[in-house]
Structure formats: structure tokens, C-alpha cells
């Protein structure tokens, strides 16, 4: 699919449709006033970054995704007049470190991978964040709640993790499904 630009554009537009409800909720419910920067890992066309940026003019964000996604993301963002605050960073979360920002968002990512790969992705997010910063992985599903460590996090749960300010190990993860 990534070698066929038209198919990729159609797929990413579909991901926007699937993600829009969560994008609006994340923009409205998360305490964004406490942060300045964010990255959406695998943001596809950019529904979540766009909704967050529209709702919170003080924020700057980026999409960390495969290089082929860049032009599609840039077109989508330009359509909302947000090119000055949202940017694209090409990357592969299995091969590269995630960007250093205040908040990392992952939606529809973890369900594609086995447990070891999930642990690697969550660890990379944890390592990229400053102490005390949250991560969020969204996927609409059930209404399960509980507390886990990031290494135990698996979708179809929505995971939100806070890195303790005085810790070098993953902190508690509240699971919301």
C-alpha cells in the first residue's frame, strides 16, 4: 500500500474517519494547557494533531510516521491552516528513537504488533518523554479500567501513562477501554 500513493491516501483518509471521535475527545478532555509540544506516532493523515492544534493554539505538534505519509499529512494540515504549528517527521518506531516532546500520542498502533514489539514501542515512547510527562494510546473499545505498567499494556485498551518525575522506570498506566 505504501508504494501506491492513491491507495495510501485513501487508506489514511479512512483512518481519519475512524479516529475523528477520539481526536475530538483527546483535544477536549486532555489537560493540554500544561504542555507545549506533542507528537502523534503514526498520525496518518493527521486527524488527532489537527483537532488538538485547532482547540489549543499554544501547542506545536508533529506526526512521526513513515516517509510516504508526509505529503498526505502536509496537505491535510495545510487545509486547516496549521502548517506553522504542525510538522511531519519521517521515521520508523522500530528503528529510530521517538521525538522528544511533552506528550506522545499513539492511536491504532499497538494492536498491529506482538507483545515484544508492543513493549519496544511503549519503551521508546517512555524514553522520549521528560519525567512526569504522559503518553496516550487510543483505540475505542470497551469500558475496562485498571492500573498496569507500560510493559503490560496491550490493545484494544486505551492506555495513558505518566512517567514519575523521580523515576527511571515506567510509572503506572491507567487503562481506559
Beta strands, then each sheet from edge to edge (+ up, - down):
strand 1: 37-41
strand 2: 60-65
strand 3: 86-90
strand 4: 103-107
strand 5: 134-138
strand 6: 145-149
strand 7: 158-162
strand 8: 172-176
sheet 1: 3+ 2+ 1+ 4+ 5+ 7- 8+ 6-
end
